[in-house]
Amino acid sequence: MEINEDSIPSAKEGVKLEELDDGCVLYDTEKDEVHSLNITAASVWACCDGKHTIKEIADVIEKCFKQESKVVLQDIIKIIQEFSKKELIK
């Protein structure tokens, strides 16, 4: 999957976000795997609903964390690439 700012990521069925006292994890029920997320990655995951482009997700994250847009977009693309590599999105 080629990932760029116009890509529209969607969470794979069977992947659940679990909030813990000290952070968040994704649980892939199909593979029985757990992936630890920092607050930024958890926020990005919440936006992977198949309705928003990566650029739109970056805009949301930029506003939430008050960061420079170019840096945020690059970081979001890296996070989405990691989700893709781990087969968490489609």
PDB file with one MODEL, atoms N, CA, C and O in Angstrom:
MODEL        1
ATOM      1  N   MET A   1       0.848  -1.193   0.000  1.00  0.00           N
ATOM      2  CA  MET A   1       0.000   0.000   0.000  1.00  0.00           C
ATOM      3  C   MET A   1       0.884   1.244   0.000  1.00  0.00           C
ATOM      4  O   MET A   1       1.689   1.449   0.909  1.00  0.00           O
ATOM      5  N   GLU A   2       0.723   2.068  -1.029  1.00  0.00           N
ATOM      6  CA  GLU A   2       1.457   3.330  -1.071  1.00  0.00           C
ATOM      7  C   GLU A   2       0.740   4.321  -0.159  1.00  0.00           C
ATOM      8  O   GLU A   2      -0.481   4.468  -0.206  1.00  0.00           O
ATOM      9  N   ILE A   3       1.525   4.989   0.663  1.00  0.00           N
ATOM     10  CA  ILE A   3       0.942   5.912   1.630  1.00  0.00           C
ATOM     11  C   ILE A   3       1.450   7.311   1.360  1.00  0.00           C
ATOM     12  O   ILE A   3       2.655   7.564   1.340  1.00  0.00           O
ATOM     13  N   ASN A   4       0.492   8.227   1.149  1.00  0.00           N
ATOM     14  CA  ASN A   4       0.823   9.638   0.963  1.00  0.00           C
ATOM     15  C   ASN A   4      -0.288  10.460   1.621  1.00  0.00           C
ATOM     16  O   ASN A   4      -1.201   9.896   2.225  1.00  0.00           O
ATOM     17  N   GLU A   5      -0.216  11.762   1.509  1.00  0.00           N
ATOM     18  CA  GLU A   5      -1.161  12.623   2.220  1.00  0.00           C
ATOM     19  C   GLU A   5      -2.602  12.470   1.755  1.00  0.00           C
ATOM     20  O   GLU A   5      -3.522  12.886   2.458  1.00  0.00           O
ATOM     21  N   ASP A   6      -2.816  11.875   0.570  1.00  0.00           N
ATOM     22  CA  ASP A   6      -4.172  11.670   0.064  1.00  0.00           C
ATOM     23  C   ASP A   6      -4.740  10.289   0.398  1.00  0.00           C
ATOM     24  O   ASP A   6      -5.907  10.014   0.120  1.00  0.00           O
ATOM     25  N   SER A   7      -3.920   9.425   0.993  1.00  0.00           N
ATOM     26  CA  SER A   7      -4.386   8.089   1.390  1.00  0.00           C
ATOM     27  C   SER A   7      -5.460   8.211   2.467  1.00  0.00           C
ATOM     28  O   SER A   7      -5.454   9.137   3.278  1.00  0.00           O
ATOM     29  N   ILE A   8      -6.378   7.254   2.451  1.00  0.00           N
ATOM     30  CA  ILE A   8      -7.456   7.227   3.437  1.00  0.00           C
ATOM     31  C   ILE A   8      -7.355   5.909   4.208  1.00  0.00           C
ATOM     32  O   ILE A   8      -7.897   4.891   3.777  1.00  0.00           O
ATOM     33  N   PRO A   9      -6.654   5.931   5.356  1.00  0.00           N
ATOM     34  CA  PRO A   9      -6.469   4.691   6.112  1.00  0.00           C
ATOM     35  C   PRO A   9      -7.738   4.271   6.847  1.00  0.00           C
ATOM     36  O   PRO A   9      -8.527   5.098   7.305  1.00  0.00           O
ATOM     37  N   SER A  10      -7.899   2.963   6.938  1.00  0.00           N
ATOM     38  CA  SER A  10      -9.056   2.399   7.625  1.00  0.00           C
ATOM     39  C   SER A  10      -8.581   1.247   8.508  1.00  0.00           C
ATOM     40  O   SER A  10      -7.826   0.385   8.058  1.00  0.00           O
ATOM     41  N   ALA A  11      -9.017   1.236   9.742  1.00  0.00           N
ATOM     42  CA  ALA A  11      -8.629   0.176  10.667  1.00  0.00           C
ATOM     43  C   ALA A  11      -9.130  -1.167  10.169  1.00  0.00           C
ATOM     44  O   ALA A  11     -10.261  -1.283   9.697  1.00  0.00           O
ATOM     45  N   LYS A  12      -8.288  -2.173  10.275  1.00  0.00           N
ATOM     46  CA  LYS A  12      -8.668  -3.529   9.902  1.00  0.00           C
ATOM     47  C   LYS A  12      -9.647  -4.067  10.949  1.00  0.00           C
ATOM     48  O   LYS A  12      -9.504  -3.797  12.142  1.00  0.00           O
ATOM     49  N   GLU A  13     -10.635  -4.824  10.492  1.00  0.00           N
ATOM     50  CA  GLU A  13     -11.570  -5.428  11.435  1.00  0.00           C
ATOM     51  C   GLU A  13     -10.809  -6.336  12.385  1.00  0.00           C
ATOM     52  O   GLU A  13      -9.851  -7.001  11.991  1.00  0.00           O
ATOM     53  N   GLY A  14     -11.238  -6.358  13.627  1.00  0.00           N
ATOM     54  CA  GLY A  14     -10.600  -7.221  14.605  1.00  0.00           C
ATOM     55  C   GLY A  14      -9.444  -6.571  15.335  1.00  0.00           C
ATOM     56  O   GLY A  14      -8.790  -7.218  16.152  1.00  0.00           O
ATOM     57  N   VAL A  15      -9.178  -5.299  15.058  1.00  0.00           N
ATOM     58  CA  VAL A  15      -8.127  -4.570  15.783  1.00  0.00           C
ATOM     59  C   VAL A  15      -8.822  -3.597  16.718  1.00  0.00           C
ATOM     60  O   VAL A  15      -9.570  -2.722  16.280  1.00  0.00           O
ATOM     61  N   LYS A  16      -8.571  -3.756  17.991  1.00  0.00           N
ATOM     62  CA  LYS A  16      -9.256  -2.970  19.021  1.00  0.00           C
ATOM     63  C   LYS A  16      -8.271  -2.074  19.765  1.00  0.00           C
ATOM     64  O   LYS A  16      -7.160  -2.495  20.088  1.00  0.00           O
ATOM     65  N   LEU A  17      -8.681  -0.850  20.032  1.00  0.00           N
ATOM     66  CA  LEU A  17      -7.901   0.062  20.856  1.00  0.00           C
ATOM     67  C   LEU A  17      -8.304  -0.153  22.302  1.00  0.00           C
ATOM     68  O   LEU A  17      -9.480  -0.050  22.651  1.00  0.00           O
ATOM     69  N   GLU A  18      -7.328  -0.450  23.137  1.00  0.00           N
ATOM     70  CA  GLU A  18      -7.570  -0.657  24.559  1.00  0.00           C
ATOM     71  C   GLU A  18      -6.854   0.447  25.327  1.00  0.00           C
ATOM     72  O   GLU A  18      -5.647   0.636  25.172  1.00  0.00           O
ATOM     73  N   GLU A  19      -7.595   1.170  26.151  1.00  0.00           N
ATOM     74  CA  GLU A  19      -6.993   2.208  26.979  1.00  0.00           C
ATOM     75  C   GLU A  19      -6.601   1.602  28.317  1.00  0.00           C
ATOM     76  O   GLU A  19      -7.402   0.935  28.972  1.00  0.00           O
ATOM     77  N   LEU A  20      -5.362   1.844  28.710  1.00  0.00           N
ATOM     78  CA  LEU A  20      -4.840   1.359  29.976  1.00  0.00           C
ATOM     79  C   LEU A  20      -4.543   2.544  30.878  1.00  0.00           C
ATOM     80  O   LEU A  20      -4.605   3.690  30.434  1.00  0.00           O
ATOM     81  N   ASP A  21      -4.225   2.285  32.124  1.00  0.00           N
ATOM     82  CA  ASP A  21      -3.899   3.373  33.054  1.00  0.00           C
ATOM     83  C   ASP A  21      -2.695   4.183  32.588  1.00  0.00           C
ATOM     84  O   ASP A  21      -2.631   5.391  32.819  1.00  0.00           O
ATOM     85  N   ASP A  22      -1.740   3.525  31.932  1.00  0.00           N
ATOM     86  CA  ASP A  22      -0.499   4.200  31.550  1.00  0.00           C
ATOM     87  C   ASP A  22      -0.319   4.336  30.036  1.00  0.00           C
ATOM     88  O   ASP A  22       0.808   4.485  29.562  1.00  0.00           O
ATOM     89  N   GLY A  23      -1.416   4.285  29.271  1.00  0.00           N
ATOM     90  CA  GLY A  23      -1.315   4.456  27.827  1.00  0.00           C
ATOM     91  C   GLY A  23      -2.364   3.660  27.080  1.00  0.00           C
ATOM     92  O   GLY A  23      -3.417   3.328  27.624  1.00  0.00           O
ATOM     93  N   CYS A  24      -2.065   3.357  25.829  1.00  0.00           N
ATOM     94  CA  CYS A  24      -2.999   2.627  24.976  1.00  0.00           C
ATOM     95  C   CYS A  24      -2.263   1.519  24.233  1.00  0.00           C
ATOM     96  O   CYS A  24      -1.064   1.603  23.968  1.00  0.00           O
ATOM     97  N   VAL A  25      -3.021   0.484  23.908  1.00  0.00           N
ATOM     98  CA  VAL A  25      -2.490  -0.585  23.073  1.00  0.00           C
ATOM     99  C   VAL A  25      -3.522  -0.932  22.015  1.00  0.00           C
ATOM    100  O   VAL A  25      -4.722  -0.730  22.203  1.00  0.00           O
ATOM    101  N   LEU A  26      -3.032  -1.459  20.899  1.00  0.00           N
ATOM    102  CA  LEU A  26      -3.901  -2.037  19.891  1.00  0.00           C
ATOM    103  C   LEU A  26      -3.802  -3.546  20.052  1.00  0.00           C
ATOM    104  O   LEU A  26      -2.709  -4.098  20.181  1.00  0.00           O
ATOM    105  N   TYR A  27      -4.942  -4.200  20.043  1.00  0.00           N
ATOM    106  CA  TYR A  27      -4.966  -5.649  20.124  1.00  0.00           C
ATOM    107  C   TYR A  27      -5.522  -6.190  18.818  1.00  0.00           C
ATOM    108  O   TYR A  27      -6.674  -5.940  18.467  1.00  0.00           O
ATOM    109  N   ASP A  28      -4.684  -6.938  18.101  1.00  0.00           N
ATOM    110  CA  ASP A  28      -5.082  -7.563  16.843  1.00  0.00           C
ATOM    111  C   ASP A  28      -5.613  -8.950  17.200  1.00  0.00           C
ATOM    112  O   ASP A  28      -4.838  -9.866  17.479  1.00  0.00           O
ATOM    113  N   THR A  29      -6.931  -9.099  17.188  1.00  0.00           N
ATOM    114  CA  THR A  29      -7.558 -10.353  17.599  1.00  0.00           C
ATOM    115  C   THR A  29      -7.244 -11.484  16.633  1.00  0.00           C
ATOM    116  O   THR A  29      -7.184 -12.645  17.039  1.00  0.00           O
ATOM    117  N   GLU A  30      -7.045 -11.164  15.361  1.00  0.00           N
ATOM    118  CA  GLU A  30      -6.749 -12.190  14.360  1.00  0.00           C
ATOM    119  C   GLU A  30      -5.374 -12.814  14.578  1.00  0.00           C
ATOM    120  O   GLU A  30      -5.212 -14.030  14.471  1.00  0.00           O
ATOM    121  N   LYS A  31      -4.390 -11.979  14.883  1.00  0.00           N
ATOM    122  CA  LYS A  31      -3.014 -12.448  15.062  1.00  0.00           C
ATOM    123  C   LYS A  31      -2.653 -12.661  16.532  1.00  0.00           C
ATOM    124  O   LYS A  31      -1.578 -13.177  16.840  1.00  0.00           O
ATOM    125  N   ASP A  32      -3.550 -12.263  17.440  1.00  0.00           N
ATOM    126  CA  ASP A  32      -3.290 -12.325  18.874  1.00  0.00           C
ATOM    127  C   ASP A  32      -2.006 -11.562  19.224  1.00  0.00           C
ATOM    128  O   ASP A  32      -1.139 -12.066  19.938  1.00  0.00           O
ATOM    129  N   GLU A  33      -1.911 -10.324  18.695  1.00  0.00           N
ATOM    130  CA  GLU A  33      -0.752  -9.467  18.930  1.00  0.00           C
ATOM    131  C   GLU A  33      -1.190  -8.166  19.597  1.00  0.00           C
ATOM    132  O   GLU A  33      -2.294  -7.671  19.369  1.00  0.00           O
ATOM    133  N   VAL A  34      -0.297  -7.627  20.424  1.00  0.00           N
ATOM    134  CA  VAL A  34      -0.541  -6.361  21.107  1.00  0.00           C
ATOM    135  C   VAL A  34       0.527  -5.371  20.666  1.00  0.00           C
ATOM    136  O   VAL A  34       1.707  -5.711  20.584  1.00  0.00           O
ATOM    137  N   HIS A  35       0.097  -4.129  20.380  1.00  0.00           N
ATOM    138  CA  HIS A  35       1.009  -3.073  19.949  1.00  0.00           C
ATOM    139  C   HIS A  35       0.808  -1.868  20.862  1.00  0.00           C
ATOM    140  O   HIS A  35      -0.296  -1.330  20.950  1.00  0.00           O
ATOM    141  N   SER A  36       1.860  -1.449  21.532  1.00  0.00           N
ATOM    142  CA  SER A  36       1.804  -0.298  22.431  1.00  0.00           C
ATOM    143  C   SER A  36       1.834   1.000  21.628  1.00  0.00           C
ATOM    144  O   SER A  36       2.595   1.122  20.667  1.00  0.00           O
ATOM    145  N   LEU A  37       1.007   1.969  22.022  1.00  0.00           N
ATOM    146  CA  LEU A  37       0.933   3.251  21.319  1.00  0.00           C
ATOM    147  C   LEU A  37       1.209   4.407  22.263  1.00  0.00           C
ATOM    148  O   LEU A  37       0.797   4.390  23.423  1.00  0.00           O
ATOM    149  N   ASN A  38       1.915   5.418  21.750  1.00  0.00           N
ATOM    150  CA  ASN A  38       2.025   6.656  22.512  1.00  0.00           C
ATOM    151  C   ASN A  38       0.765   7.483  22.231  1.00  0.00           C
ATOM    152  O   ASN A  38      -0.076   7.080  21.428  1.00  0.00           O
ATOM    153  N   ILE A  39       0.639   8.606  22.874  1.00  0.00           N
ATOM    154  CA  ILE A  39      -0.581   9.418  22.772  1.00  0.00           C
ATOM    155  C   ILE A  39      -0.816   9.899  21.335  1.00  0.00           C
ATOM    156  O   ILE A  39      -1.958   9.953  20.881  1.00  0.00           O
ATOM    157  N   THR A  40       0.257  10.246  20.623  1.00  0.00           N
ATOM    158  CA  THR A  40       0.103  10.701  19.235  1.00  0.00           C
ATOM    159  C   THR A  40      -0.398   9.568  18.354  1.00  0.00           C
ATOM    160  O   THR A  40      -1.343   9.750  17.587  1.00  0.00           O
ATOM    161  N   ALA A  41       0.226   8.399  18.458  1.00  0.00           N
ATOM    162  CA  ALA A  41      -0.185   7.254  17.639  1.00  0.00           C
ATOM    163  C   ALA A  41      -1.620   6.837  17.969  1.00  0.00           C
ATOM    164  O   ALA A  41      -2.371   6.456  17.072  1.00  0.00           O
ATOM    165  N   ALA A  42      -2.006   6.905  19.239  1.00  0.00           N
ATOM    166  CA  ALA A  42      -3.386   6.570  19.623  1.00  0.00           C
ATOM    167  C   ALA A  42      -4.363   7.570  19.007  1.00  0.00           C
ATOM    168  O   ALA A  42      -5.449   7.191  18.571  1.00  0.00           O
ATOM    169  N   SER A  43      -3.983   8.825  18.973  1.00  0.00           N
ATOM    170  CA  SER A  43      -4.835   9.856  18.358  1.00  0.00           C
ATOM    171  C   SER A  43      -4.963   9.629  16.858  1.00  0.00           C
ATOM    172  O   SER A  43      -6.046   9.790  16.293  1.00  0.00           O
ATOM    173  N   VAL A  44      -3.863   9.255  16.211  1.00  0.00           N
ATOM    174  CA  VAL A  44      -3.895   8.955  14.781  1.00  0.00           C
ATOM    175  C   VAL A  44      -4.799   7.742  14.546  1.00  0.00           C
ATOM    176  O   VAL A  44      -5.626   7.751  13.634  1.00  0.00           O
ATOM    177  N   TRP A  45      -4.639   6.701  15.368  1.00  0.00           N
ATOM    178  CA  TRP A  45      -5.454   5.498  15.218  1.00  0.00           C
ATOM    179  C   TRP A  45      -6.948   5.838  15.276  1.00  0.00           C
ATOM    180  O   TRP A  45      -7.740   5.314  14.492  1.00  0.00           O
ATOM    181  N   ALA A  46      -7.317   6.702  16.192  1.00  0.00           N
ATOM    182  CA  ALA A  46      -8.721   7.077  16.347  1.00  0.00           C
ATOM    183  C   ALA A  46      -9.274   7.717  15.069  1.00  0.00           C
ATOM    184  O   ALA A  46     -10.482   7.682  14.831  1.00  0.00           O
ATOM    185  N   CYS A  47      -8.403   8.295  14.257  1.00  0.00           N
ATOM    186  CA  CYS A  47      -8.829   8.947  13.010  1.00  0.00           C
ATOM    187  C   CYS A  47      -8.804   8.012  11.807  1.00  0.00           C
ATOM    188  O   CYS A  47      -9.235   8.400  10.721  1.00  0.00           O
ATOM    189  N   CYS A  48      -8.311   6.795  11.978  1.00  0.00           N
ATOM    190  CA  CYS A  48      -8.232   5.830  10.866  1.00  0.00           C
ATOM    191  C   CYS A  48      -9.584   5.140  10.706  1.00  0.00           C
ATOM    192  O   CYS A  48      -9.737   3.954  10.998  1.00  0.00           O
ATOM    193  N   ASP A  49     -10.553   5.911  10.236  1.00  0.00           N
ATOM    194  CA  ASP A  49     -11.933   5.420  10.150  1.00  0.00           C
ATOM    195  C   ASP A  49     -12.406   5.225   8.712  1.00  0.00           C
ATOM    196  O   ASP A  49     -13.581   4.948   8.471  1.00  0.00           O
ATOM    197  N   GLY A  50     -11.486   5.370   7.757  1.00  0.00           N
ATOM    198  CA  GLY A  50     -11.855   5.205   6.361  1.00  0.00           C
ATOM    199  C   GLY A  50     -12.573   6.404   5.767  1.00  0.00           C
ATOM    200  O   GLY A  50     -13.077   6.334   4.647  1.00  0.00           O
ATOM    201  N   LYS A  51     -12.623   7.502   6.508  1.00  0.00           N
ATOM    202  CA  LYS A  51     -13.328   8.700   6.045  1.00  0.00           C
ATOM    203  C   LYS A  51     -12.412   9.904   5.865  1.00  0.00           C
ATOM    204  O   LYS A  51     -12.793  10.882   5.222  1.00  0.00           O
ATOM    205  N   HIS A  52     -11.206   9.841   6.430  1.00  0.00           N
ATOM    206  CA  HIS A  52     -10.314  11.003   6.425  1.00  0.00           C
ATOM    207  C   HIS A  52      -8.986  10.679   5.748  1.00  0.00           C
ATOM    208  O   HIS A  52      -8.423   9.599   5.926  1.00  0.00           O
ATOM    209  N   THR A  53      -8.497  11.647   4.961  1.00  0.00           N
ATOM    210  CA  THR A  53      -7.176  11.491   4.353  1.00  0.00           C
ATOM    211  C   THR A  53      -6.114  11.699   5.430  1.00  0.00           C
ATOM    212  O   THR A  53      -6.390  12.221   6.510  1.00  0.00           O
ATOM    213  N   ILE A  54      -4.912  11.281   5.109  1.00  0.00           N
ATOM    214  CA  ILE A  54      -3.806  11.492   6.046  1.00  0.00           C
ATOM    215  C   ILE A  54      -3.598  12.988   6.263  1.00  0.00           C
ATOM    216  O   ILE A  54      -3.270  13.409   7.372  1.00  0.00           O
ATOM    217  N   LYS A  55      -3.780  13.788   5.231  1.00  0.00           N
ATOM    218  CA  LYS A  55      -3.649  15.248   5.379  1.00  0.00           C
ATOM    219  C   LYS A  55      -4.677  15.772   6.378  1.00  0.00           C
ATOM    220  O   LYS A  55      -4.352  16.612   7.217  1.00  0.00           O
ATOM    221  N   GLU A  56      -5.905  15.287   6.294  1.00  0.00           N
ATOM    222  CA  GLU A  56      -6.938  15.717   7.245  1.00  0.00           C
ATOM    223  C   GLU A  56      -6.606  15.256   8.670  1.00  0.00           C
ATOM    224  O   GLU A  56      -6.817  15.991   9.635  1.00  0.00           O
ATOM    225  N   ILE A  57      -6.091  14.043   8.786  1.00  0.00           N
ATOM    226  CA  ILE A  57      -5.683  13.538  10.100  1.00  0.00           C
ATOM    227  C   ILE A  57      -4.563  14.418  10.660  1.00  0.00           C
ATOM    228  O   ILE A  57      -4.580  14.779  11.837  1.00  0.00           O
ATOM    229  N   ALA A  58      -3.594  14.759   9.812  1.00  0.00           N
ATOM    230  CA  ALA A  58      -2.488  15.621  10.243  1.00  0.00           C
ATOM    231  C   ALA A  58      -3.004  16.977  10.719  1.00  0.00           C
ATOM    232  O   ALA A  58      -2.491  17.524  11.695  1.00  0.00           O
ATOM    233  N   ASP A  59      -4.010  17.522  10.044  1.00  0.00           N
ATOM    234  CA  ASP A  59      -4.594  18.807  10.458  1.00  0.00           C
ATOM    235  C   ASP A  59      -5.189  18.707  11.862  1.00  0.00           C
ATOM    236  O   ASP A  59      -5.026  19.614  12.678  1.00  0.00           O
ATOM    237  N   VAL A  60      -5.877  17.604  12.137  1.00  0.00           N
ATOM    238  CA  VAL A  60      -6.475  17.386  13.459  1.00  0.00           C
ATOM    239  C   VAL A  60      -5.385  17.278  14.521  1.00  0.00           C
ATOM    240  O   VAL A  60      -5.469  17.914  15.571  1.00  0.00           O
ATOM    241  N   ILE A  61      -4.361  16.471  14.244  1.00  0.00           N
ATOM    242  CA  ILE A  61      -3.266  16.266  15.204  1.00  0.00           C
ATOM    243  C   ILE A  61      -2.511  17.569  15.432  1.00  0.00           C
ATOM    244  O   ILE A  61      -2.126  17.883  16.559  1.00  0.00           O
ATOM    245  N   GLU A  62      -2.301  18.322  14.362  1.00  0.00           N
ATOM    246  CA  GLU A  62      -1.609  19.613  14.471  1.00  0.00           C
ATOM    247  C   GLU A  62      -2.342  20.536  15.440  1.00  0.00           C
ATOM    248  O   GLU A  62      -1.718  21.186  16.279  1.00  0.00           O
ATOM    249  N   LYS A  63      -3.660  20.589  15.323  1.00  0.00           N
ATOM    250  CA  LYS A  63      -4.452  21.456  16.206  1.00  0.00           C
ATOM    251  C   LYS A  63      -4.443  20.945  17.641  1.00  0.00           C
ATOM    252  O   LYS A  63      -4.358  21.734  18.582  1.00  0.00           O
ATOM    253  N   CYS A  64      -4.529  19.632  17.811  1.00  0.00           N
ATOM    254  CA  CYS A  64      -4.554  19.049  19.159  1.00  0.00           C
ATOM    255  C   CYS A  64      -3.240  19.252  19.905  1.00  0.00           C
ATOM    256  O   CYS A  64      -3.233  19.542  21.102  1.00  0.00           O
ATOM    257  N   PHE A  65      -2.121  19.096  19.183  1.00  0.00           N
ATOM    258  CA  PHE A  65      -0.810  19.141  19.832  1.00  0.00           C
ATOM    259  C   PHE A  65      -0.042  20.429  19.553  1.00  0.00           C
ATOM    260  O   PHE A  65       1.089  20.599  20.009  1.00  0.00           O
ATOM    261  N   LYS A  66      -0.672  21.344  18.792  1.00  0.00           N
ATOM    262  CA  LYS A  66      -0.078  22.650  18.481  1.00  0.00           C
ATOM    263  C   LYS A  66       1.359  22.504  17.949  1.00  0.00           C
ATOM    264  O   LYS A  66       2.306  23.057  18.507  1.00  0.00           O
ATOM    265  N   GLN A  67       1.486  21.743  16.857  1.00  0.00           N
ATOM    266  CA  GLN A  67       2.774  21.494  16.226  1.00  0.00           C
ATOM    267  C   GLN A  67       2.786  22.072  14.814  1.00  0.00           C
ATOM    268  O   GLN A  67       1.737  22.383  14.249  1.00  0.00           O
ATOM    269  N   GLU A  68       3.990  22.214  14.250  1.00  0.00           N
ATOM    270  CA  GLU A  68       4.155  22.715  12.884  1.00  0.00           C
ATOM    271  C   GLU A  68       3.622  21.680  11.888  1.00  0.00           C
ATOM    272  O   GLU A  68       3.924  20.493  12.010  1.00  0.00           O
ATOM    273  N   SER A  69       2.839  22.119  10.916  1.00  0.00           N
ATOM    274  CA  SER A  69       2.123  21.210  10.029  1.00  0.00           C
ATOM    275  C   SER A  69       3.020  20.301   9.194  1.00  0.00           C
ATOM    276  O   SER A  69       2.705  19.122   9.033  1.00  0.00           O
ATOM    277  N   LYS A  70       4.128  20.813   8.659  1.00  0.00           N
ATOM    278  CA  LYS A  70       4.986  19.978   7.806  1.00  0.00           C
ATOM    279  C   LYS A  70       5.573  18.822   8.610  1.00  0.00           C
ATOM    280  O   LYS A  70       5.626  17.693   8.122  1.00  0.00           O
ATOM    281  N   VAL A  71       6.005  19.089   9.813  1.00  0.00           N
ATOM    282  CA  VAL A  71       6.569  18.045  10.680  1.00  0.00           C
ATOM    283  C   VAL A  71       5.483  17.043  11.052  1.00  0.00           C
ATOM    284  O   VAL A  71       5.720  15.835  11.037  1.00  0.00           O
ATOM    285  N   VAL A  72       4.308  17.533  11.381  1.00  0.00           N
ATOM    286  CA  VAL A  72       3.202  16.656  11.767  1.00  0.00           C
ATOM    287  C   VAL A  72       2.835  15.722  10.620  1.00  0.00           C
ATOM    288  O   VAL A  72       2.668  14.521  10.836  1.00  0.00           O
ATOM    289  N   LEU A  73       2.706  16.247   9.412  1.00  0.00           N
ATOM    290  CA  LEU A  73       2.343  15.418   8.271  1.00  0.00           C
ATOM    291  C   LEU A  73       3.369  14.301   8.063  1.00  0.00           C
ATOM    292  O   LEU A  73       2.993  13.151   7.837  1.00  0.00           O
ATOM    293  N   GLN A  74       4.646  14.630   8.137  1.00  0.00           N
ATOM    294  CA  GLN A  74       5.692  13.612   7.978  1.00  0.00           C
ATOM    295  C   GLN A  74       5.579  12.549   9.072  1.00  0.00           C
ATOM    296  O   GLN A  74       5.712  11.358   8.792  1.00  0.00           O
ATOM    297  N   ASP A  75       5.337  12.966  10.302  1.00  0.00           N
ATOM    298  CA  ASP A  75       5.207  12.029  11.418  1.00  0.00           C
ATOM    299  C   ASP A  75       3.977  11.139  11.258  1.00  0.00           C
ATOM    300  O   ASP A  75       4.031   9.943  11.545  1.00  0.00           O
ATOM    301  N   ILE A  76       2.871  11.722  10.802  1.00  0.00           N
ATOM    302  CA  ILE A  76       1.641  10.950  10.618  1.00  0.00           C
ATOM    303  C   ILE A  76       1.851   9.900   9.530  1.00  0.00           C
ATOM    304  O   ILE A  76       1.415   8.759   9.680  1.00  0.00           O
ATOM    305  N   ILE A  77       2.507  10.272   8.451  1.00  0.00           N
ATOM    306  CA  ILE A  77       2.790   9.309   7.386  1.00  0.00           C
ATOM    307  C   ILE A  77       3.630   8.153   7.934  1.00  0.00           C
ATOM    308  O   ILE A  77       3.372   6.995   7.606  1.00  0.00           O
ATOM    309  N   LYS A  78       4.630   8.453   8.763  1.00  0.00           N
ATOM    310  CA  LYS A  78       5.459   7.394   9.358  1.00  0.00           C
ATOM    311  C   LYS A  78       4.625   6.477  10.252  1.00  0.00           C
ATOM    312  O   LYS A  78       4.794   5.258  10.223  1.00  0.00           O
ATOM    313  N   ILE A  79       3.736   7.055  11.039  1.00  0.00           N
ATOM    314  CA  ILE A  79       2.882   6.256  11.921  1.00  0.00           C
ATOM    315  C   ILE A  79       1.971   5.355  11.095  1.00  0.00           C
ATOM    316  O   ILE A  79       1.833   4.169  11.396  1.00  0.00           O
ATOM    317  N   ILE A  80       1.349   5.911  10.055  1.00  0.00           N
ATOM    318  CA  ILE A  80       0.457   5.132   9.194  1.00  0.00           C
ATOM    319  C   ILE A  80       1.243   4.030   8.479  1.00  0.00           C
ATOM    320  O   ILE A  80       0.739   2.919   8.320  1.00  0.00           O
ATOM    321  N   GLN A  81       2.472   4.327   8.046  1.00  0.00           N
ATOM    322  CA  GLN A  81       3.306   3.303   7.416  1.00  0.00           C
ATOM    323  C   GLN A  81       3.582   2.163   8.391  1.00  0.00           C
ATOM    324  O   GLN A  81       3.587   0.996   8.000  1.00  0.00           O
ATOM    325  N   GLU A  82       3.809   2.495   9.643  1.00  0.00           N
ATOM    326  CA  GLU A  82       4.051   1.470  10.663  1.00  0.00           C
ATOM    327  C   GLU A  82       2.790   0.635  10.886  1.00  0.00           C
ATOM    328  O   GLU A  82       2.874  -0.587  11.003  1.00  0.00           O
ATOM    329  N   PHE A  83       1.623   1.281  10.947  1.00  0.00           N
ATOM    330  CA  PHE A  83       0.368   0.536  11.060  1.00  0.00           C
ATOM    331  C   PHE A  83       0.202  -0.414   9.873  1.00  0.00           C
ATOM    332  O   PHE A  83      -0.227  -1.556  10.038  1.00  0.00           O
ATOM    333  N   SER A  84       0.544   0.069   8.674  1.00  0.00           N
ATOM    334  CA  SER A  84       0.414  -0.744   7.469  1.00  0.00           C
ATOM    335  C   SER A  84       1.373  -1.932   7.512  1.00  0.00           C
ATOM    336  O   SER A  84       0.989  -3.059   7.199  1.00  0.00           O
ATOM    337  N   LYS A  85       2.619  -1.677   7.901  1.00  0.00           N
ATOM    338  CA  LYS A  85       3.632  -2.725   7.980  1.00  0.00           C
ATOM    339  C   LYS A  85       3.186  -3.841   8.940  1.00  0.00           C
ATOM    340  O   LYS A  85       3.456  -5.020   8.710  1.00  0.00           O
ATOM    341  N   LYS A  86       2.504  -3.445  10.012  1.00  0.00           N
ATOM    342  CA  LYS A  86       2.021  -4.424  11.006  1.00  0.00           C
ATOM    343  C   LYS A  86       0.646  -4.982  10.648  1.00  0.00           C
ATOM    344  O   LYS A  86       0.046  -5.733  11.418  1.00  0.00           O
ATOM    345  N   GLU A  87       0.153  -4.600   9.456  1.00  0.00           N
ATOM    346  CA  GLU A  87      -1.132  -5.068   8.929  1.00  0.00           C
ATOM    347  C   GLU A  87      -2.318  -4.746   9.862  1.00  0.00           C
ATOM    348  O   GLU A  87      -3.198  -5.576  10.085  1.00  0.00           O
ATOM    349  N   LEU A  88      -2.307  -3.517  10.394  1.00  0.00           N
ATOM    350  CA  LEU A  88      -3.364  -3.058  11.285  1.00  0.00           C
ATOM    351  C   LEU A  88      -4.415  -2.231  10.551  1.00  0.00           C
ATOM    352  O   LEU A  88      -5.518  -2.020  11.055  1.00  0.00           O
ATOM    353  N   ILE A  89      -4.059  -1.766   9.353  1.00  0.00           N
ATOM    354  CA  ILE A  89      -4.990  -0.966   8.556  1.00  0.00           C
ATOM    355  C   ILE A  89      -5.149  -1.600   7.180  1.00  0.00           C
ATOM    356  O   ILE A  89      -4.368  -2.456   6.764  1.00  0.00           O
ATOM    357  N   LYS A  90      -6.191  -1.144   6.493  1.00  0.00           N
ATOM    358  CA  LYS A  90      -6.402  -1.621   5.118  1.00  0.00           C
ATOM    359  C   LYS A  90      -6.507  -0.433   4.193  1.00  0.00           C
ATOM    360  O   LYS A  90      -6.686  -0.603   2.987  1.00  0.00           O
TER     361      LYS A  90
ENDMDL
END
